[in-house]
Amino acid sequence: MKIGIETQGDPGYRLPKSLQDFVQGMCNVIICACRTKGSTVEAIELYRNDYEIEYIKKMVSKTNFKQTNEFDANQIIEKLGL
């Protein structure tokens, strides 16, 4: 399994190029950060015909960043079946 990961979803200027690189690199799975609307979502939606797109809502906490980040990471790992 080949996985492409782009963590910069805001600002989204890097995302379109990263997605293109991942597709050209024949990644089976692409994981990226994005906003809930706007240019990052538009960039992702361009690949809807070629990839199954699934959005995972990020857990938010003003105090316990480590725990919420671990929760989010575990959601991704679970979705991948790892």
N, CA, C and O atoms as a Maestro MAE file, in Angstrom:
{
 s_m_m2io_version
 :::
 2.0.0
}

f_m_ct {
 s_m_title
 :::
 protein
 m_atom[328] {
  # First column is atom index #
  i_m_mmod_type
  r_m_x_coord
  r_m_y_coord
  r_m_z_coord
  i_m_residue_number
  s_m_chain_name
  s_m_pdb_residue_name
  s_m_pdb_atom_name
  i_m_atomic_number
  :::
  1 25 0.856 -1.169 0.000 1 A "MET " " N  " 7
  2 3 0.000 0.000 0.000 1 A "MET " " CA " 6
  3 2 0.903 1.233 0.000 1 A "MET " " C  " 6
  4 15 1.817 1.349 0.816 1 A "MET " " O  " 8
  5 25 0.637 2.130 -0.906 2 A "LYS " " N  " 7
  6 3 1.395 3.382 -0.995 2 A "LYS " " CA " 6
  7 2 0.495 4.516 -0.515 2 A "LYS " " C  " 6
  8 15 -0.606 4.708 -1.030 2 A "LYS " " O  " 8
  9 25 0.980 5.273 0.489 3 A "ILE " " N  " 7
  10 3 0.181 6.326 1.112 3 A "ILE " " CA " 6
  11 2 0.862 7.674 0.929 3 A "ILE " " C  " 6
  12 15 2.054 7.816 1.205 3 A "ILE " " O  " 8
  13 25 0.109 8.660 0.465 4 A "GLY " " N  " 7
  14 3 0.582 10.041 0.380 4 A "GLY " " CA " 6
  15 2 -0.049 10.846 1.504 4 A "GLY " " C  " 6
  16 15 -1.248 10.731 1.759 4 A "GLY " " O  " 8
  17 25 0.761 11.667 2.179 5 A "ILE " " N  " 7
  18 3 0.252 12.455 3.304 5 A "ILE " " CA " 6
  19 2 0.632 13.919 3.119 5 A "ILE " " C  " 6
  20 15 1.802 14.246 2.920 5 A "ILE " " O  " 8
  21 25 -0.364 14.793 3.186 6 A "GLU " " N  " 7
  22 3 -0.148 16.245 3.153 6 A "GLU " " CA " 6
  23 2 -0.804 16.825 4.393 6 A "GLU " " C  " 6
  24 15 -2.017 16.715 4.568 6 A "GLU " " O  " 8
  25 25 -0.013 17.439 5.248 7 A "THR " " N  " 7
  26 3 -0.540 17.950 6.516 7 A "THR " " CA " 6
  27 2 -0.932 19.417 6.465 7 A "THR " " C  " 6
  28 15 -1.615 19.907 7.364 7 A "THR " " O  " 8
  29 25 -0.510 20.117 5.433 8 A "GLN " " N  " 7
  30 3 -0.836 21.545 5.359 8 A "GLN " " CA " 6
  31 2 -2.159 21.728 4.620 8 A "GLN " " C  " 6
  32 15 -2.214 21.654 3.392 8 A "GLN " " O  " 8
  33 25 -3.218 21.968 5.382 9 A "GLY " " N  " 7
  34 3 -4.524 22.177 4.769 9 A "GLY " " CA " 6
  35 2 -4.956 23.630 4.803 9 A "GLY " " C  " 6
  36 15 -5.928 24.008 4.148 9 A "GLY " " O  " 8
  37 25 -4.247 24.437 5.555 10 A "ASP " " N  " 7
  38 3 -4.571 25.859 5.669 10 A "ASP " " CA " 6
  39 2 -3.279 26.629 5.869 10 A "ASP " " C  " 6
  40 15 -2.644 26.424 6.904 10 A "ASP " " O  " 8
  41 25 -2.851 27.462 5.006 11 A "PRO " " N  " 7
  42 3 -3.513 27.794 3.745 11 A "PRO " " CA " 6
  43 2 -3.384 26.634 2.760 11 A "PRO " " C  " 6
  44 15 -2.481 25.805 2.876 11 A "PRO " " O  " 8
  45 25 -4.276 26.588 1.814 12 A "GLY " " N  " 7
  46 3 -4.348 25.443 0.927 12 A "GLY " " CA " 6
  47 2 -3.564 25.545 -0.358 12 A "GLY " " C  " 6
  48 15 -3.796 24.759 -1.277 12 A "GLY " " O  " 8
  49 25 -2.647 26.484 -0.457 13 A "TYR " " N  " 7
  50 3 -1.955 26.678 -1.734 13 A "TYR " " CA " 6
  51 2 -1.084 25.491 -2.122 13 A "TYR " " C  " 6
  52 15 -0.831 25.292 -3.310 13 A "TYR " " O  " 8
  53 25 -0.620 24.701 -1.170 14 A "ARG " " N  " 7
  54 3 0.258 23.573 -1.480 14 A "ARG " " CA " 6
  55 2 -0.529 22.305 -1.825 14 A "ARG " " C  " 6
  56 15 -0.005 21.419 -2.501 14 A "ARG " " O  " 8
  57 25 -1.762 22.214 -1.374 15 A "LEU " " N  " 7
  58 3 -2.544 20.989 -1.512 15 A "LEU " " CA " 6
  59 2 -2.757 20.541 -2.961 15 A "LEU " " C  " 6
  60 15 -2.550 19.360 -3.240 15 A "LEU " " O  " 8
  61 25 -3.154 21.402 -3.896 16 A "PRO " " N  " 7
  62 3 -3.376 20.922 -5.269 16 A "PRO " " CA " 6
  63 2 -2.147 20.237 -5.872 16 A "PRO " " C  " 6
  64 15 -2.276 19.202 -6.525 16 A "PRO " " O  " 8
  65 25 -0.976 20.797 -5.661 17 A "LYS " " N  " 7
  66 3 0.259 20.199 -6.196 17 A "LYS " " CA " 6
  67 2 0.559 18.878 -5.500 17 A "LYS " " C  " 6
  68 15 0.954 17.909 -6.150 17 A "LYS " " O  " 8
  69 25 0.375 18.833 -4.196 18 A "SER " " N  " 7
  70 3 0.624 17.590 -3.461 18 A "SER " " CA " 6
  71 2 -0.308 16.480 -3.937 18 A "SER " " C  " 6
  72 15 0.132 15.350 -4.150 18 A "SER " " O  " 8
  73 25 -1.578 16.789 -4.102 19 A "LEU " " N  " 7
  74 3 -2.527 15.782 -4.579 19 A "LEU " " CA " 6
  75 2 -2.136 15.268 -5.958 19 A "LEU " " C  " 6
  76 15 -2.182 14.066 -6.220 19 A "LEU " " O  " 8
  77 25 -1.754 16.181 -6.827 20 A "GLN " " N  " 7
  78 3 -1.313 15.796 -8.168 20 A "GLN " " CA " 6
  79 2 -0.096 14.878 -8.087 20 A "GLN " " C  " 6
  80 15 -0.032 13.872 -8.794 20 A "GLN " " O  " 8
  81 25 0.862 15.213 -7.235 21 A "ASP " " N  " 7
  82 3 2.061 14.385 -7.062 21 A "ASP " " CA " 6
  83 2 1.702 12.999 -6.533 21 A "ASP " " C  " 6
  84 15 2.264 12.000 -6.982 21 A "ASP " " O  " 8
  85 25 0.774 12.933 -5.588 22 A "PHE " " N  " 7
  86 3 0.374 11.646 -5.023 22 A "PHE " " CA " 6
  87 2 -0.311 10.771 -6.074 22 A "PHE " " C  " 6
  88 15 -0.076 9.564 -6.131 22 A "PHE " " O  " 8
  89 25 -1.150 11.375 -6.894 23 A "VAL " " N  " 7
  90 3 -1.834 10.624 -7.948 23 A "VAL " " CA " 6
  91 2 -0.815 10.119 -8.965 23 A "VAL " " C  " 6
  92 15 -0.854 8.955 -9.362 23 A "VAL " " O  " 8
  93 25 0.095 10.996 -9.387 24 A "GLN " " N  " 7
  94 3 1.132 10.589 -10.341 24 A "GLN " " CA " 6
  95 2 2.056 9.532 -9.744 24 A "GLN " " C  " 6
  96 15 2.587 8.683 -10.460 24 A "GLN " " O  " 8
  97 25 2.244 9.593 -8.426 25 A "GLY " " N  " 7
  98 3 3.063 8.603 -7.735 25 A "GLY " " CA " 6
  99 2 2.322 7.309 -7.450 25 A "GLY " " C  " 6
  100 15 2.861 6.405 -6.811 25 A "GLY " " O  " 8
  101 25 1.079 7.220 -7.928 26 A "MET " " N  " 7
  102 3 0.247 6.030 -7.808 26 A "MET " " CA " 6
  103 2 -0.011 5.627 -6.354 26 A "MET " " C  " 6
  104 15 0.035 4.446 -6.010 26 A "MET " " O  " 8
  105 25 -0.281 6.618 -5.512 27 A "CYS " " N  " 7
  106 3 -0.649 6.333 -4.124 27 A "CYS " " CA " 6
  107 2 -2.020 5.669 -4.090 27 A "CYS " " C  " 6
  108 15 -2.950 6.100 -4.772 27 A "CYS " " O  " 8
  109 25 -2.131 4.627 -3.295 28 A "ASN " " N  " 7
  110 3 -3.415 3.952 -3.115 28 A "ASN " " CA " 6
  111 2 -4.320 4.745 -2.189 28 A "ASN " " C  " 6
  112 15 -5.541 4.756 -2.344 28 A "ASN " " O  " 8
  113 25 -3.698 5.407 -1.227 29 A "VAL " " N  " 7
  114 3 -4.417 6.175 -0.216 29 A "VAL " " CA " 6
  115 2 -3.762 7.540 -0.102 29 A "VAL " " C  " 6
  116 15 -2.535 7.649 -0.105 29 A "VAL " " O  " 8
  117 25 -4.572 8.572 -0.002 30 A "ILE " " N  " 7
  118 3 -4.069 9.931 0.215 30 A "ILE " " CA " 6
  119 2 -4.755 10.474 1.454 30 A "ILE " " C  " 6
  120 15 -5.981 10.463 1.563 30 A "ILE " " O  " 8
  121 25 -3.945 10.947 2.383 31 A "ILE " " N  " 7
  122 3 -4.456 11.548 3.614 31 A "ILE " " CA " 6
  123 2 -4.027 13.001 3.604 31 A "ILE " " C  " 6
  124 15 -2.848 13.302 3.419 31 A "ILE " " O  " 8
  125 25 -4.974 13.904 3.802 32 A "CYS " " N  " 7
  126 3 -4.614 15.316 3.809 32 A "CYS " " CA " 6
  127 2 -5.512 16.102 4.747 32 A "CYS " " C  " 6
  128 15 -6.637 15.702 5.050 32 A "CYS " " O  " 8
  129 25 -4.993 17.211 5.188 33 A "ALA " " N  " 7
  130 3 -5.768 18.146 5.998 33 A "ALA " " CA " 6
  131 2 -6.517 19.083 5.059 33 A "ALA " " C  " 6
  132 15 -6.044 19.395 3.966 33 A "ALA " " O  " 8
  133 25 -7.685 19.526 5.495 34 A "CYS " " N  " 7
  134 3 -8.431 20.499 4.702 34 A "CYS " " CA " 6
  135 2 -9.406 21.237 5.599 34 A "CYS " " C  " 6
  136 15 -9.659 20.838 6.735 34 A "CYS " " O  " 8
  137 25 -9.937 22.300 5.074 35 A "ARG " " N  " 7
  138 3 -11.015 23.021 5.755 35 A "ARG " " CA " 6
  139 2 -12.337 22.346 5.409 35 A "ARG " " C  " 6
  140 15 -12.361 21.346 4.691 35 A "ARG " " O  " 8
  141 25 -13.425 22.889 5.915 36 A "THR " " N  " 7
  142 3 -14.735 22.300 5.624 36 A "THR " " CA " 6
  143 2 -15.360 22.841 4.341 36 A "THR " " C  " 6
  144 15 -16.366 22.313 3.868 36 A "THR " " O  " 8
  145 25 -14.772 23.883 3.783 37 A "LYS " " N  " 7
  146 3 -15.257 24.448 2.521 37 A "LYS " " CA " 6
  147 2 -14.125 25.236 1.883 37 A "LYS " " C  " 6
  148 15 -13.085 25.468 2.499 37 A "LYS " " O  " 8
  149 25 -14.344 25.641 0.648 38 A "GLY " " N  " 7
  150 3 -13.367 26.484 -0.028 38 A "GLY " " CA " 6
  151 2 -12.378 25.713 -0.883 38 A "GLY " " C  " 6
  152 15 -12.652 24.592 -1.311 38 A "GLY " " O  " 8
  153 25 -11.225 26.323 -1.128 39 A "SER " " N  " 7
  154 3 -10.275 25.811 -2.116 39 A "SER " " CA " 6
  155 2 -9.691 24.450 -1.763 39 A "SER " " C  " 6
  156 15 -9.401 23.662 -2.663 39 A "SER " " O  " 8
  157 25 -9.508 24.152 -0.477 40 A "THR " " N  " 7
  158 3 -8.953 22.837 -0.141 40 A "THR " " CA " 6
  159 2 -9.950 21.728 -0.466 40 A "THR " " C  " 6
  160 15 -9.565 20.683 -0.991 40 A "THR " " O  " 8
  161 25 -11.204 21.943 -0.164 41 A "VAL " " N  " 7
  162 3 -12.233 20.950 -0.488 41 A "VAL " " CA " 6
  163 2 -12.382 20.836 -2.001 41 A "VAL " " C  " 6
  164 15 -12.535 19.733 -2.526 41 A "VAL " " O  " 8
  165 25 -12.341 21.947 -2.696 42 A "GLU " " N  " 7
  166 3 -12.442 21.926 -4.159 42 A "GLU " " CA " 6
  167 2 -11.299 21.122 -4.770 42 A "GLU " " C  " 6
  168 15 -11.514 20.358 -5.711 42 A "GLU " " O  " 8
  169 25 -10.085 21.287 -4.244 43 A "ALA " " N  " 7
  170 3 -8.930 20.541 -4.752 43 A "ALA " " CA " 6
  171 2 -9.118 19.042 -4.548 43 A "ALA " " C  " 6
  172 15 -8.799 18.245 -5.430 43 A "ALA " " O  " 8
  173 25 -9.627 18.668 -3.405 44 A "ILE " " N  " 7
  174 3 -9.859 17.251 -3.101 44 A "ILE " " CA " 6
  175 2 -10.954 16.677 -3.993 44 A "ILE " " C  " 6
  176 15 -10.811 15.575 -4.523 44 A "ILE " " O  " 8
  177 25 -12.028 17.408 -4.156 45 A "GLU " " N  " 7
  178 3 -13.181 16.916 -4.918 45 A "GLU " " CA " 6
  179 2 -12.857 16.662 -6.389 45 A "GLU " " C  " 6
  180 15 -13.579 15.918 -7.054 45 A "GLU " " O  " 8
  181 25 -11.798 17.257 -6.905 46 A "LEU " " N  " 7
  182 3 -11.390 16.996 -8.288 46 A "LEU " " CA " 6
  183 2 -11.047 15.523 -8.511 46 A "LEU " " C  " 6
  184 15 -11.068 15.046 -9.646 46 A "LEU " " O  " 8
  185 25 -10.735 14.814 -7.449 47 A "TYR " " N  " 7
  186 3 -10.314 13.418 -7.555 47 A "TYR " " CA " 6
  187 2 -11.409 12.431 -7.159 47 A "TYR " " C  " 6
  188 15 -11.134 11.246 -6.974 47 A "TYR " " O  " 8
  189 25 -12.633 12.901 -7.030 48 A "ARG " " N  " 7
  190 3 -13.742 12.046 -6.600 48 A "ARG " " CA " 6
  191 2 -13.963 10.869 -7.557 48 A "ARG " " C  " 6
  192 15 -14.352 9.792 -7.104 48 A "ARG " " O  " 8
  193 25 -13.734 11.034 -8.837 49 A "ASN " " N  " 7
  194 3 -13.937 9.942 -9.798 49 A "ASN " " CA " 6
  195 2 -12.867 8.864 -9.688 49 A "ASN " " C  " 6
  196 15 -13.095 7.719 -10.080 49 A "ASN " " O  " 8
  197 25 -11.705 9.221 -9.159 50 A "ASP " " N  " 7
  198 3 -10.589 8.282 -9.094 50 A "ASP " " CA " 6
  199 2 -10.354 7.699 -7.703 50 A "ASP " " C  " 6
  200 15 -9.733 6.645 -7.567 50 A "ASP " " O  " 8
  201 25 -10.841 8.374 -6.686 51 A "TYR " " N  " 7
  202 3 -10.618 7.951 -5.305 51 A "TYR " " CA " 6
  203 2 -11.926 7.996 -4.527 51 A "TYR " " C  " 6
  204 15 -12.813 8.798 -4.819 51 A "TYR " " O  " 8
  205 25 -12.027 7.130 -3.544 52 A "GLU " " N  " 7
  206 3 -13.134 7.207 -2.589 52 A "GLU " " CA " 6
  207 2 -12.742 8.260 -1.558 52 A "GLU " " C  " 6
  208 15 -11.750 8.096 -0.849 52 A "GLU " " O  " 8
  209 25 -13.501 9.318 -1.474 53 A "ILE " " N  " 7
  210 3 -13.167 10.429 -0.577 53 A "ILE " " CA " 6
  211 2 -13.997 10.314 0.687 53 A "ILE " " C  " 6
  212 15 -15.217 10.155 0.645 53 A "ILE " " O  " 8
  213 25 -13.313 10.398 1.795 54 A "GLU " " N  " 7
  214 3 -13.990 10.343 3.085 54 A "GLU " " CA " 6
  215 2 -13.415 11.439 3.977 54 A "GLU " " C  " 6
  216 15 -12.204 11.515 4.182 54 A "GLU " " O  " 8
  217 25 -14.279 12.267 4.493 55 A "TYR " " N  " 7
  218 3 -13.864 13.341 5.393 55 A "TYR " " CA " 6
  219 2 -14.014 12.863 6.831 55 A "TYR " " C  " 6
  220 15 -15.021 12.256 7.196 55 A "TYR " " O  " 8
  221 25 -13.012 13.141 7.632 56 A "ILE " " N  " 7
  222 3 -13.043 12.793 9.051 56 A "ILE " " CA " 6
  223 2 -13.000 14.093 9.836 56 A "ILE " " C  " 6
  224 15 -12.053 14.872 9.725 56 A "ILE " " O  " 8
  225 25 -14.023 14.310 10.619 57 A "LYS " " N  " 7
  226 3 -14.089 15.539 11.414 57 A "LYS " " CA " 6
  227 2 -13.043 15.495 12.522 57 A "LYS " " C  " 6
  228 15 -12.941 14.516 13.261 57 A "LYS " " O  " 8
  229 25 -12.279 16.558 12.623 58 A "LYS " " N  " 7
  230 3 -11.234 16.652 13.633 58 A "LYS " " CA " 6
  231 2 -11.846 16.974 14.985 58 A "LYS " " C  " 6
  232 15 -12.709 17.844 15.105 58 A "LYS " " O  " 8
  233 25 -11.383 16.258 15.996 59 A "MET " " N  " 7
  234 3 -11.802 16.556 17.361 59 A "MET " " CA " 6
  235 2 -11.083 17.833 17.798 59 A "MET " " C  " 6
  236 15 -9.913 18.027 17.470 59 A "MET " " O  " 8
  237 25 -11.764 18.687 18.522 60 A "VAL " " N  " 7
  238 3 -11.192 19.964 18.949 60 A "VAL " " CA " 6
  239 2 -11.208 20.055 20.467 60 A "VAL " " C  " 6
  240 15 -12.198 19.721 21.118 60 A "VAL " " O  " 8
  241 25 -10.086 20.515 21.014 61 A "SER " " N  " 7
  242 3 -9.988 20.749 22.452 61 A "SER " " CA " 6
  243 2 -9.094 21.956 22.671 61 A "SER " " C  " 6
  244 15 -8.070 22.104 22.004 61 A "SER " " O  " 8
  245 25 -9.468 22.799 23.582 62 A "LYS " " N  " 7
  246 3 -8.655 23.981 23.878 62 A "LYS " " CA " 6
  247 2 -7.544 23.670 24.871 62 A "LYS " " C  " 6
  248 15 -6.651 24.493 25.075 62 A "LYS " " O  " 8
  249 25 -7.586 22.499 25.490 63 A "THR " " N  " 7
  250 3 -6.607 22.200 26.534 63 A "THR " " CA " 6
  251 2 -5.808 20.921 26.313 63 A "THR " " C  " 6
  252 15 -4.619 20.889 26.629 63 A "THR " " O  " 8
  253 25 -6.414 19.882 25.788 64 A "ASN " " N  " 7
  254 3 -5.735 18.600 25.708 64 A "ASN " " CA " 6
  255 2 -5.416 18.235 24.260 64 A "ASN " " C  " 6
  256 15 -6.041 17.345 23.682 64 A "ASN " " O  " 8
  257 25 -4.445 18.926 23.686 65 A "PHE " " N  " 7
  258 3 -4.102 18.746 22.278 65 A "PHE " " CA " 6
  259 2 -3.576 17.342 21.991 65 A "PHE " " C  " 6
  260 15 -3.926 16.741 20.976 65 A "PHE " " O  " 8
  261 25 -2.738 16.823 22.883 66 A "LYS " " N  " 7
  262 3 -2.145 15.507 22.651 66 A "LYS " " CA " 6
  263 2 -3.229 14.431 22.563 66 A "LYS " " C  " 6
  264 15 -3.209 13.600 21.656 66 A "LYS " " O  " 8
  265 25 -4.157 14.446 23.488 67 A "GLN " " N  " 7
  266 3 -5.215 13.439 23.496 67 A "GLN " " CA " 6
  267 2 -6.098 13.550 22.253 67 A "GLN " " C  " 6
  268 15 -6.458 12.536 21.655 67 A "GLN " " O  " 8
  269 25 -6.443 14.761 21.867 68 A "THR " " N  " 7
  270 3 -7.303 14.913 20.684 68 A "THR " " CA " 6
  271 2 -6.559 14.533 19.411 68 A "THR " " C  " 6
  272 15 -7.150 13.938 18.509 68 A "THR " " O  " 8
  273 25 -5.275 14.865 19.320 69 A "ASN " " N  " 7
  274 3 -4.493 14.463 18.147 69 A "ASN " " CA " 6
  275 2 -4.370 12.945 18.061 69 A "ASN " " C  " 6
  276 15 -4.458 12.374 16.974 69 A "ASN " " O  " 8
  277 25 -4.168 12.295 19.194 70 A "GLU " " N  " 7
  278 3 -4.097 10.833 19.210 70 A "GLU " " CA " 6
  279 2 -5.437 10.219 18.796 70 A "GLU " " C  " 6
  280 15 -5.466 9.224 18.072 70 A "GLU " " O  " 8
  281 25 -6.531 10.802 19.247 71 A "PHE " " N  " 7
  282 3 -7.856 10.328 18.854 71 A "PHE " " CA " 6
  283 2 -8.025 10.431 17.340 71 A "PHE " " C  " 6
  284 15 -8.488 9.491 16.694 71 A "PHE " " O  " 8
  285 25 -7.645 11.581 16.779 72 A "ASP " " N  " 7
  286 3 -7.762 11.789 15.334 72 A "ASP " " CA " 6
  287 2 -6.888 10.804 14.563 72 A "ASP " " C  " 6
  288 15 -7.320 10.237 13.560 72 A "ASP " " O  " 8
  289 25 -5.655 10.602 15.035 73 A "ALA " " N  " 7
  290 3 -4.740 9.661 14.380 73 A "ALA " " CA " 6
  291 2 -5.306 8.244 14.418 73 A "ALA " " C  " 6
  292 15 -5.222 7.513 13.431 73 A "ALA " " O  " 8
  293 25 -5.873 7.861 15.536 74 A "ASN " " N  " 7
  294 3 -6.457 6.524 15.656 74 A "ASN " " CA " 6
  295 2 -7.651 6.339 14.729 74 A "ASN " " C  " 6
  296 15 -7.880 5.236 14.233 74 A "ASN " " O  " 8
  297 25 -8.407 7.392 14.491 75 A "GLN " " N  " 7
  298 3 -9.515 7.309 13.527 75 A "GLN " " CA " 6
  299 2 -8.990 6.992 12.132 75 A "GLN " " C  " 6
  300 15 -9.558 6.166 11.417 75 A "GLN " " O  " 8
  301 25 -7.907 7.652 11.754 76 A "ILE " " N  " 7
  302 3 -7.311 7.418 10.431 76 A "ILE " " CA " 6
  303 2 -6.787 5.991 10.336 76 A "ILE " " C  " 6
  304 15 -7.033 5.301 9.346 76 A "ILE " " O  " 8
  305 25 -6.072 5.550 11.356 77 A "ILE " " N  " 7
  306 3 -5.521 4.192 11.365 77 A "ILE " " CA " 6
  307 2 -6.641 3.159 11.271 77 A "ILE " " C  " 6
  308 15 -6.519 2.168 10.550 77 A "ILE " " O  " 8
  309 25 -7.714 3.389 11.991 78 A "GLU " " N  " 7
  310 3 -8.860 2.475 11.956 78 A "GLU " " CA " 6
  311 2 -9.489 2.431 10.563 78 A "GLU " " C  " 6
  312 15 -9.826 1.356 10.067 78 A "GLU " " O  " 8
  313 25 -9.646 3.594 9.934 79 A "LYS " " N  " 7
  314 3 -10.232 3.646 8.585 79 A "LYS " " CA " 6
  315 2 -9.379 2.876 7.584 79 A "LYS " " C  " 6
  316 15 -9.898 2.283 6.639 79 A "LYS " " O  " 8
  317 25 -8.051 2.890 7.802 80 A "LEU " " N  " 7
  318 3 -7.136 2.182 6.905 80 A "LEU " " CA " 6
  319 2 -7.082 0.687 7.200 80 A "LEU " " C  " 6
  320 15 -6.530 -0.085 6.416 80 A "LEU " " O  " 8
  321 25 -7.652 0.284 8.324 81 A "GLY " " N  " 7
  322 3 -7.636 -1.126 8.689 81 A "GLY " " CA " 6
  323 2 -6.284 -1.600 9.172 81 A "GLY " " C  " 6
  324 15 -5.922 -2.764 8.999 81 A "GLY " " O  " 8
  325 25 -5.540 -0.694 9.777 82 A "LEU " " N  " 7
  326 3 -4.197 -1.055 10.266 82 A "LEU " " CA " 6
  327 2 -4.194 -1.337 11.750 82 A "LEU " " C  " 6
  328 15 -3.147 -1.653 12.316 82 A "LEU " " O  " 8
  :::
 }
 m_bond[327] {
  # First column is bond index #
  i_m_from
  i_m_to
  i_m_order
  :::
  1 1 2 1
  2 2 3 1
  3 3 4 2
  4 3 5 1
  5 5 6 1
  6 6 7 1
  7 7 8 2
  8 7 9 1
  9 9 10 1
  10 10 11 1
  11 11 12 2
  12 11 13 1
  13 13 14 1
  14 14 15 1
  15 15 16 2
  16 15 17 1
  17 17 18 1
  18 18 19 1
  19 19 20 2
  20 19 21 1
  21 21 22 1
  22 22 23 1
  23 23 24 2
  24 23 25 1
  25 25 26 1
  26 26 27 1
  27 27 28 2
  28 27 29 1
  29 29 30 1
  30 30 31 1
  31 31 32 2
  32 31 33 1
  33 33 34 1
  34 34 35 1
  35 35 36 2
  36 35 37 1
  37 37 38 1
  38 38 39 1
  39 39 40 2
  40 39 41 1
  41 41 42 1
  42 42 43 1
  43 43 44 2
  44 43 45 1
  45 45 46 1
  46 46 47 1
  47 47 48 2
  48 47 49 1
  49 49 50 1
  50 50 51 1
  51 51 52 2
  52 51 53 1
  53 53 54 1
  54 54 55 1
  55 55 56 2
  56 55 57 1
  57 57 58 1
  58 58 59 1
  59 59 60 2
  60 59 61 1
  61 61 62 1
  62 62 63 1
  63 63 64 2
  64 63 65 1
  65 65 66 1
  66 66 67 1
  67 67 68 2
  68 67 69 1
  69 69 70 1
  70 70 71 1
  71 71 72 2
  72 71 73 1
  73 73 74 1
  74 74 75 1
  75 75 76 2
  76 75 77 1
  77 77 78 1
  78 78 79 1
  79 79 80 2
  80 79 81 1
  81 81 82 1
  82 82 83 1
  83 83 84 2
  84 83 85 1
  85 85 86 1
  86 86 87 1
  87 87 88 2
  88 87 89 1
  89 89 90 1
  90 90 91 1
  91 91 92 2
  92 91 93 1
  93 93 94 1
  94 94 95 1
  95 95 96 2
  96 95 97 1
  97 97 98 1
  98 98 99 1
  99 99 100 2
  100 99 101 1
  101 101 102 1
  102 102 103 1
  103 103 104 2
  104 103 105 1
  105 105 106 1
  106 106 107 1
  107 107 108 2
  108 107 109 1
  109 109 110 1
  110 110 111 1
  111 111 112 2
  112 111 113 1
  113 113 114 1
  114 114 115 1
  115 115 116 2
  116 115 117 1
  117 117 118 1
  118 118 119 1
  119 119 120 2
  120 119 121 1
  121 121 122 1
  122 122 123 1
  123 123 124 2
  124 123 125 1
  125 125 126 1
  126 126 127 1
  127 127 128 2
  128 127 129 1
  129 129 130 1
  130 130 131 1
  131 131 132 2
  132 131 133 1
  133 133 134 1
  134 134 135 1
  135 135 136 2
  136 135 137 1
  137 137 138 1
  138 138 139 1
  139 139 140 2
  140 139 141 1
  141 141 142 1
  142 142 143 1
  143 143 144 2
  144 143 145 1
  145 145 146 1
  146 146 147 1
  147 147 148 2
  148 147 149 1
  149 149 150 1
  150 150 151 1
  151 151 152 2
  152 151 153 1
  153 153 154 1
  154 154 155 1
  155 155 156 2
  156 155 157 1
  157 157 158 1
  158 158 159 1
  159 159 160 2
  160 159 161 1
  161 161 162 1
  162 162 163 1
  163 163 164 2
  164 163 165 1
  165 165 166 1
  166 166 167 1
  167 167 168 2
  168 167 169 1
  169 169 170 1
  170 170 171 1
  171 171 172 2
  172 171 173 1
  173 173 174 1
  174 174 175 1
  175 175 176 2
  176 175 177 1
  177 177 178 1
  178 178 179 1
  179 179 180 2
  180 179 181 1
  181 181 182 1
  182 182 183 1
  183 183 184 2
  184 183 185 1
  185 185 186 1
  186 186 187 1
  187 187 188 2
  188 187 189 1
  189 189 190 1
  190 190 191 1
  191 191 192 2
  192 191 193 1
  193 193 194 1
  194 194 195 1
  195 195 196 2
  196 195 197 1
  197 197 198 1
  198 198 199 1
  199 199 200 2
  200 199 201 1
  201 201 202 1
  202 202 203 1
  203 203 204 2
  204 203 205 1
  205 205 206 1
  206 206 207 1
  207 207 208 2
  208 207 209 1
  209 209 210 1
  210 210 211 1
  211 211 212 2
  212 211 213 1
  213 213 214 1
  214 214 215 1
  215 215 216 2
  216 215 217 1
  217 217 218 1
  218 218 219 1
  219 219 220 2
  220 219 221 1
  221 221 222 1
  222 222 223 1
  223 223 224 2
  224 223 225 1
  225 225 226 1
  226 226 227 1
  227 227 228 2
  228 227 229 1
  229 229 230 1
  230 230 231 1
  231 231 232 2
  232 231 233 1
  233 233 234 1
  234 234 235 1
  235 235 236 2
  236 235 237 1
  237 237 238 1
  238 238 239 1
  239 239 240 2
  240 239 241 1
  241 241 242 1
  242 242 243 1
  243 243 244 2
  244 243 245 1
  245 245 246 1
  246 246 247 1
  247 247 248 2
  248 247 249 1
  249 249 250 1
  250 250 251 1
  251 251 252 2
  252 251 253 1
  253 253 254 1
  254 254 255 1
  255 255 256 2
  256 255 257 1
  257 257 258 1
  258 258 259 1
  259 259 260 2
  260 259 261 1
  261 261 262 1
  262 262 263 1
  263 263 264 2
  264 263 265 1
  265 265 266 1
  266 266 267 1
  267 267 268 2
  268 267 269 1
  269 269 270 1
  270 270 271 1
  271 271 272 2
  272 271 273 1
  273 273 274 1
  274 274 275 1
  275 275 276 2
  276 275 277 1
  277 277 278 1
  278 278 279 1
  279 279 280 2
  280 279 281 1
  281 281 282 1
  282 282 283 1
  283 283 284 2
  284 283 285 1
  285 285 286 1
  286 286 287 1
  287 287 288 2
  288 287 289 1
  289 289 290 1
  290 290 291 1
  291 291 292 2
  292 291 293 1
  293 293 294 1
  294 294 295 1
  295 295 296 2
  296 295 297 1
  297 297 298 1
  298 298 299 1
  299 299 300 2
  300 299 301 1
  301 301 302 1
  302 302 303 1
  303 303 304 2
  304 303 305 1
  305 305 306 1
  306 306 307 1
  307 307 308 2
  308 307 309 1
  309 309 310 1
  310 310 311 1
  311 311 312 2
  312 311 313 1
  313 313 314 1
  314 314 315 1
  315 315 316 2
  316 315 317 1
  317 317 318 1
  318 318 319 1
  319 319 320 2
  320 319 321 1
  321 321 322 1
  322 322 323 1
  323 323 324 2
  324 323 325 1
  325 325 326 1
  326 326 327 1
  327 327 328 2
  :::
 }
}
